[in-house]
Amino acid sequence: MFDEAQLDIPTAASLEELESGLYDLISDEIAPYDDLDDCSIEIDWIASERLDADWTTSFSKVLSECTGLPDFLIDGYNASGSTAEIKDWLSTSLETGASYRQGQDDIHKTTLWSLERSRVPGFATDSFYCDSQEEEPCDARPEDFGSGKRIVVEMRVYWAL
């Protein structure tokens, strides 16, 4: 997850300008680690809170896939931004064994753990997203700029071997 505030783009940028700005930001962040100048970046899709009418649907899908949370909790989070209900529900589900019985034990533990460090359920706070072998989502914003201009990106960074 990124925010438009991180990008060097006009205020009312188009989706193409967002994508170009993301490539520039990611390239600049990777450059110090790319000694051989052989790294490549691939962006599969972008969901922009400002530009996408179905932002909530896209964001909810990402949250559902990476947290295993039921829709009512995701809907509540999208409406309020509060994680208190999610923390309570996860703690109860793990304590009672409901998560285990549903085959969601690991993902629920990871989500609860992520809430201790992250601003977004299921997202790691990791400014070194480009150096990760993991496929977990990360919040690459240096700070929470608030809602309105968040961007969710599915991307890959390929390092030549």
Secondary structure, DSSP 8 states (H G I E B T S, - for coil): -EEGGGS---TT--HHHHHHHHHHHHHHHHGGG-TTS--EEEEEEEEETTT-TTHHHHHHHHHHHHH---HHHHHHHHHH---HHHHHHHHHHHHHTHHHHTT-HHHHHHHHHHHHH-SSTT-EE-TTGGG------EE--SS---TTSEEEEEEEEE---
